[in-house]
Amino acid sequence: MAVGFKVEFFWYQIGRGDFLHAFFSTVAYNLENGDWGSRFPVIMNELYSGKLSQVHTDEAIKELEIIKRELRSYGPENVVWEIEDLSKQPPWGNNISKEITDLSNYFVTSDGEDFLNIFMHALKKAKELNCELIIKSI
């Protein structure tokens, strides 16, 4: 099942649900010392639960900027596919493009786009339209 971000009538395709969960798992494990939502409560708690209120869009943008900057310090081998089971690996294993140099550019949508850029576009669209951002499965 595919997931994406929905902002009003705009759709930002991400990919499979386990892929999106892997992003959140990677952030929690590497940037929050395994304490889910301790540093990035808006993205990791509110948005992860399915919906980001328009009143928290600015905070989410700031959190995502920090996440992207800090993920640059971690090599691709530090990806966490499933925080509840650290033995799980991505379906592609270690077979990744040489263009992937760190965790800030590790996540690529099913459309071949940089996930963090798509995420930021969705947040900025939610801010522009003053509406909520929803994680939706189709």
N, C-alpha and C positions, 0 to 999 in steps of 0.2 A: 504494500500500500504506500502510495506517495504522500509526502507531507510538504507543506509550504507555509509561507506567511501570507495572510490575507489582510489587506488594508482597504476597507471599503470595497470597491470593485476591482482593485489591483491584486494580482496573484504573483507571488515570488516563489517559484518552484525550488525545492531544496533536494529532495530525493527520498530515500527510505527513512522510516522512523528510527531504525537503529543507527543510521548515520547521524541524524540530529542528536540522538541521545549520546552518541560518542563524543560529539562536540561538548555537550554539557558535562559529561564524565571527565573529559580531558581538562576542562577548566577547573572543575571541583578538585580533582586529584592534584594537578600541578600548581594551580594558582591559589587554591583555598586550603591546601594541606588536607584534602579529603573531607573538609567540613563544609558541605554543600550550602551555598548561599551566604557564607560568613563574610565575604568581601564584596560580592556582587549580588545583593539581595533582589534587586529589581529583575535582572535577567534570569538569575538562577532559581529564584522562587516564584515570583509573580508570572513572568513570561513562561517559564517551564511548566507551570500549572495550566497553561493554555491560552492565557489572555493577558495582554499588557494594557493597562488603562492609559488613556491619553494624558492624564496628569503626571505620569511617570516617564514619558518619552524622553525628556531632556536627561533625566538620570540614567536611563538605559543607554543613550548615546554616549554619555561620559564613561559608563562602565565598559561598553564595547570598545571604546578607544583604548582604555587601559588594558583590557584583555588582549587586543591585537598587539599592542606594544610589548606586553610581557610574554606572549606566546613566541615572539621572535627569539627568545633566549633558550628555547627548548627544541632539540632536534626531533625529527620525525619519529625516531624510535621511542619517544616519550608519549605517543598517542595512547589514550586509554579508551578501548572500545566499550567496555562495560565496567563501571566503577564497582558494581556489586560482585563482579567476577573478573578479577584482573588477569586471569589466564586466557580470557577470550581475546581473539585477535581479529583485525579487519579481514573481510573475505579475501582481499588481495594480498594479505600477509605483508611482506616487506617489498613486494614488487610494485614500487612507486616510481613516478617520473623523476628524472634527475633535476627537474625544475622545482621540485618540492625540497626546500632547504631547511625549513623549520616548521613549527606548528602554526605559525601565523598564515602560512600558505598551504598547509596540508589539506584542509577541507575544501573540496571542490564539489559543486552541485551536480546533479544528474544532467544538467544542461552544459556542463563544462565550465561554469563560472566560479570565480572565487567566492566561497560561501560568506566570508566576513564582509566582502563588498556588497553582496546581495542583502545580507542582514542589515548593514548600515543604510542601504537604499530604502529598505522597508521601514526602518525606524524614522528616517527623514521624511518619507511620504506620510507616515502616521502623524508626525509633527506638523507637516504642512497642511494636512487636512483636518487636524485636531480630532483624530479618531483613534480607536483602539487598534492594536495589532493582535491578530489571532493566529495561533498555530492550528492549521486545519489539515485533516487527512482526506484524501479523495480516492 
